[in-house]
Amino acid sequence: MSNSSSRFLKACGLLALAGCLGATVTAPAAGASAAFTGSLVASGLLGLIFAGRNVQLLERDGQVSLPPAVLTTIHGGWYMLAPLVYDVGFLATLGTQLSGTLVATFGAYAVVAGLSGHSG
C-alpha cells in the first residue's frame, strides 16, 4: 500500500470515527426527545466501537477489514435516517444527518477499497 493511500484510508477511518462521535453527542446537546437521544447514544456508541476497530485493524494490517467497515457504513445510514423516523427538531436533524453523511461516505469508501482489493 502506498503511503498516500494509507494516509487517505486512515483519514477516512478517523473521519468516520469523528462522525460517530458527532452523532452520539448531537441528540443530548440539541435537547432532543428521550427516545431519540437514547437511540442515538446507544447506536453512536456501537458506531464508535466499529469505526475504532476499523482504524485499529487498518493500522495493524495495512488493509481494510470489511466487517467493521461495513458495520460503520450501516451506522452512518442509520444516523441519516433516524431524525426522519423520530421527527426531531432542526438542530438534532442537522447534526445527526451531517454526522451520518461523514460516517456513511467515508465508511463506504473503505468498504469499496476493501472489496476492490485496493488499499486506498
Buried (B, 14 or more C-beta within 10 A) or exposed (E): BEEEBBEBBBBBBBBBBBBBBBBBBBBBEBEBBEEBBEBBBEBBEBBBBBBBBBBEBBEEEEBBBBEBBBBBBBBBBBBBEBBEEBEBEEBBBBBBBBBBBBBBBBBBBBBEBBEEEEBB
